[in-house]
């Protein structure tokens, strides 16, 4: 194969891959709500199985402060999140709201804030903006999952009782960077 044929084949593959990713990002999927409270012993109360959060050891990778003013990257989980500009400190609050469908990643494909730090026992409430189509909130490892919803004002909540780092995403828009993190101290 000569270099011109290789160049054409690469372009064809890249074009097809881009179309597939774009189609997957726009496609919806179904989900069901599960029990939204984790127990102090680290087990989830719902059908989705055991707790999968990593323990927050205070390192840069799991949400600890870096000391040099930079934001933790959570092992790259938020590296492609357009609206991630550091961890929002919401410690001391009983309840924290994260907006679903905020402006990020080329449209209303973000969580706002993308990363939030809370105390154990805090309830995080995800509230849909109604923008960006249908979204859901799904924890990596399946510890919690909301329904697919597009209506403004819909809420999904979870009480975080166990310390750790909880990564989550919107399933149909994850490839676009619609991801978030809750750091529980």
Secondary structure, 3 states (H helix, E strand, C coil): CCHHHHHHHHHHHHHHHHHHHHHHHHCCCCCCCCCCEECCCCCECCCCCCCCCECCCCCHHHCCCCCCCCCCCCCCCCCCCCCCCCCEECCCCCEEEEEEEEEECCEEEEEECCEEEECCCEEEEEEECCCCCCECCEECCCCCECCCECCCCCEEEEEECCCEEEEEECHHHHHHCCEEEEEEC
